[in-house]
Amino acid sequence: MILIYNELNNLIDDYYKCPFAHIKEQILIDINLLTDALLIVDSDFQY
């Protein structure tokens, strides 16, 4: 779980540092995928 959070933080940093719009779009897709994965894992732990 910590690895996913670290990777998410790295992607967010990369997103803000990247000057290319098309690459930022790809990074944003990855950010959304990891966020969705964290939400699913979190909902599994609540039950």
C-alpha positions in Angstrom: 0.0 0.0 0.0 2.8 2.4 0.8 4.4 1.6 -2.5 1.2 2.7 -4.3 1.1 6.0 -2.3 4.8 6.7 -3.2 4.2 6.0 -6.8 1.1 8.2 -6.8 3.2 11.1 -5.3 5.9 10.5 -7.9 3.3 10.7 -10.7 1.9 13.9 -9.3 5.3 15.5 -9.2 6.0 14.3 -12.7 2.7 15.8 -13.9 3.5 19.2 -12.5 7.0 19.2 -13.8 6.2 18.0 -17.3 6.1 20.7 -20.0 4.4 18.5 -22.7 0.6 18.4 -22.8 0.4 14.9 -24.4 2.6 13.4 -21.8 0.7 15.1 -19.0 -2.5 13.5 -20.3 -0.8 10.0 -20.0 0.4 10.8 -16.5 -3.0 11.9 -15.5 -4.5 8.6 -16.8 -2.0 6.8 -14.6 -2.8 9.0 -11.6 -6.5 8.2 -12.0 -5.9 4.5 -12.3 -3.8 4.4 -9.1 -6.4 6.6 -7.3 -9.2 4.2 -8.3 -7.1 1.2 -7.2 -6.5 2.9 -3.8 -10.2 3.5 -3.4 -11.0 -0.1 -4.2 -8.4 -1.4 -1.7 -9.6 1.1 0.9 -13.2 0.0 0.5 -12.1 -3.7 0.9 -10.5 -2.9 4.2 -13.6 -1.2 5.6 -15.6 -4.4 5.4 
